[in-house]
Amino acid sequence: MQPIVVVVLVACVAEAAAFGVAAPPRPPRHRISRERRATKTLRSLRMGYDVDLRGKTAFVAGVADSTGYGWAICKALAEAGATVTVGTWPPVLGIFQKSLEAGKFDADAVLRDGSTMKIAGIYPLDAVFDVPEDVPPEVRANKRYAGLDGFTIAECQAAVARDHGKIDILVHSLANGPEVTKPLLETSRSGYLAASSASAYSFVSLVRHFAPIMNAGGSVVSLTYIASEKVVPGYGGGMSSAKASLESDTRTLAWETGRKYGVRVNTISAGPLKSRAASAINKMEEKSFIEIAIEYCKRNAPLQKDLESDEVGKTALYLLSDLSSAVTGVTMYVDNGIHAMGMVADANVAAIAAE
Ligand SMILES: NC(=O)c1ccc[n+]([C@@H]2O[C@H](COP(=O)([O-])OP(=O)(O)OC[C@H]3O[C@@H](n4cnc5c(N)ncnc54)[C@H](O)[C@@H]3O)[C@@H](O)[C@H]2O)c1
């Protein structure tokens, strides 16, 4: 307790000087050295809470442009000094690589110190396939997969391990529901199972394959959405069910990977963001699903402001670093507080859609 009292004294003296108050008489020598020690302690305490991920390696699955949550998480990790690698869905891999090379994302890759984020490896990854035997011939023959090999989860893990050895951070930032535009009542069995496979089991499989190459103390984060627990009209095709599974699996995986590998598992329930994936959901009247969801949240959330992808990035950084060393199995909301509302101020979605 004592150092804290001394620190407060030091702070008061500094504050008085800042406001031009006459300096108090010079304290005796022994007090100066005690004060210096206290200042040093304060400085090292501040240092102690800096997030330093130098020497740590991250694999972020689900990055193909700079508009989504995956990119924002990569940036937050890079700011903290982590080596960042990504997994990209084969159909968009070529365009992502070409755009990166052409400098199309340069403006979005600038870090706070003025440097540019480096991606230390881009791995093809189709998270609906676990092992090569799972890939049907028509997928291999598809021109969007032509010339690509090693895009199943097991092969991707092997490639990351070959290039980087053990990793410390794993992020699942991907989802896909082929019938997302259909209400649940009209969703086919295959559509429902495809949403679950790409958006929920992909997480189980990713953790199952990557946890063995993670250092103890490592951390995993995925992204979920409030439609898992409350009805969000328009978020269809079994995607709401897939997100409910993802959240439940987060708790079970936290238990199992905590005991087996000393690795933590959490999920972030993020508010709406106009990413490429979200923009593809649906058109409702004049606006898309995501535009309406963003406007609805702005009108009704406790914090009436835009939700920036960097805000999810910062929370991911907390969950992926030692700052959260005792946090596992949680669903953490980063949504300006909309999840807390039972009765909203302006619920007129139809009016928002028609505006
Ligand atoms: N945008 C939102 O409003 C919002 C809100 C809450 C949660 N989320 C979640 O955030 C995560 C990231 O999505 P985003 O909105 O940032 O969009 P995004 O487009 O940046 O990310 C989705 C990624 O998933 C990839 N993908 C699709 N199918 C895949 C597969 N089979 N294998 C590998 N990758 C595949 C896409 O190529 C894309 O890169 C998703 O889990 C999404 O559900 C998004």
The ligand as an SDF file (V2000), in Angstrom:
LIG
                    3D

 44 48  0  0  0  0  0  0  0  0999 V2000
  -19.8510   -7.6640  -40.0370 N   0  0  0  0  0  0  0  0  0  0  0  0
  -20.6910   -7.8010  -39.0250 C   0  0  0  0  0  0  0  0  0  0  0  0
  -21.6470   -7.0400  -38.8620 O   0  0  0  0  0  0  0  0  0  0  0  0
  -20.4410   -8.8870  -37.9980 C   0  0  0  0  0  0  0  0  0  0  0  0
  -21.0750   -8.7970  -36.7350 C   0  0  0  0  0  0  0  0  0  0  0  0
  -20.8280   -9.7870  -35.7860 C   0  0  0  0  0  0  0  0  0  0  0  0
  -19.9830  -10.8540  -36.0860 C   0  0  0  0  0  0  0  0  0  0  0  0
  -19.3800  -10.9010  -37.3180 N   0  0  0  0  0  0  0  0  0  0  0  0
  -18.4990  -12.0410  -37.6100 C   0  0  0  0  0  0  0  0  0  0  0  0
  -17.1830  -11.5810  -37.8630 O   0  0  0  0  0  0  0  0  0  0  0  0
  -16.5000  -12.5900  -38.5960 C   0  0  0  0  0  0  0  0  0  0  0  0
  -15.7810  -11.9220  -39.7630 C   0  0  0  0  0  0  0  0  0  0  0  0
  -16.7300  -11.4320  -40.6840 O   0  0  0  0  0  0  0  0  0  0  0  0
  -16.7150   -9.9640  -41.2720 P   0  0  0  0  0  0  0  0  0  0  0  0
  -18.1080   -9.4510  -41.2010 O   0  0  0  0  0  0  0  0  0  0  0  0
  -15.6310   -9.1780  -40.6650 O   0  0  0  0  0  0  0  0  0  0  0  0
  -16.4960  -10.2050  -42.8370 O   0  0  0  0  0  0  0  0  0  0  0  0
  -15.2420  -10.5780  -43.7180 P   0  0  0  0  0  0  0  0  0  0  0  0
  -15.7610  -10.6480  -45.1040 O   0  0  0  0  0  0  0  0  0  0  0  0
  -14.0820   -9.6810  -43.4520 O   0  0  0  0  0  0  0  0  0  0  0  0
  -14.8220  -12.0210  -43.1640 O   0  0  0  0  0  0  0  0  0  0  0  0
  -15.4290  -13.2200  -43.4920 C   0  0  0  0  0  0  0  0  0  0  0  0
  -14.3670  -14.0730  -44.1330 C   0  0  0  0  0  0  0  0  0  0  0  0
  -14.7860  -15.4370  -44.1540 O   0  0  0  0  0  0  0  0  0  0  0  0
  -14.1770  -15.9950  -45.2970 C   0  0  0  0  0  0  0  0  0  0  0  0
  -14.7770  -17.3040  -45.5740 N   0  0  0  0  0  0  0  0  0  0  0  0
  -16.0230  -17.5880  -46.0010 C   0  0  0  0  0  0  0  0  0  0  0  0
  -16.1740  -18.9230  -46.1250 N   0  0  0  0  0  0  0  0  0  0  0  0
  -15.0010  -19.4850  -45.7720 C   0  0  0  0  0  0  0  0  0  0  0  0
  -14.5170  -20.8110  -45.7110 C   0  0  0  0  0  0  0  0  0  0  0  0
  -15.2950  -21.8540  -46.0410 N   0  0  0  0  0  0  0  0  0  0  0  0
  -13.2450  -21.0270  -45.3300 N   0  0  0  0  0  0  0  0  0  0  0  0
  -12.4390  -19.9910  -45.0000 C   0  0  0  0  0  0  0  0  0  0  0  0
  -12.8410  -18.7150  -45.0220 N   0  0  0  0  0  0  0  0  0  0  0  0
  -14.1010  -18.4580  -45.4210 C   0  0  0  0  0  0  0  0  0  0  0  0
  -14.3850  -14.9550  -46.3550 C   0  0  0  0  0  0  0  0  0  0  0  0
  -13.5300  -15.1250  -47.4660 O   0  0  0  0  0  0  0  0  0  0  0  0
  -14.0540  -13.6900  -45.5700 C   0  0  0  0  0  0  0  0  0  0  0  0
  -12.6760  -13.3810  -45.6980 O   0  0  0  0  0  0  0  0  0  0  0  0
  -17.5580  -13.6110  -39.0110 C   0  0  0  0  0  0  0  0  0  0  0  0
  -17.5400  -14.6900  -38.1160 O   0  0  0  0  0  0  0  0  0  0  0  0
  -18.8470  -12.8290  -38.8470 C   0  0  0  0  0  0  0  0  0  0  0  0
  -19.9750  -13.6610  -38.6490 O   0  0  0  0  0  0  0  0  0  0  0  0
  -19.5790   -9.9350  -38.2660 C   0  0  0  0  0  0  0  0  0  0  0  0
  1  2  1  0
  2  3  2  0
  2  4  1  0
  4  5  1  0
  4 44  2  0
  5  6  2  0
  6  7  1  0
  7  8  2  0
  8  9  1  0
  8 44  1  0
  9 10  1  0
  9 42  1  0
 10 11  1  0
 11 12  1  0
 11 40  1  0
 12 13  1  0
 13 14  1  0
 14 15  2  0
 14 16  1  0
 14 17  1  0
 17 18  1  0
 18 19  2  0
 18 20  1  0
 18 21  1  0
 21 22  1  0
 22 23  1  0
 23 24  1  0
 23 38  1  0
 24 25  1  0
 25 26  1  0
 25 36  1  0
 26 27  1  0
 26 35  1  0
 27 28  2  0
 28 29  1  0
 29 30  1  0
 29 35  2  0
 30 31  1  0
 30 32  2  0
 32 33  1  0
 33 34  2  0
 34 35  1  0
 36 37  1  0
 36 38  1  0
 38 39  1  0
 40 41  1  0
 40 42  1  0
 42 43  1  0
M  CHG  2   8   1  16  -1
M  END
$$$$
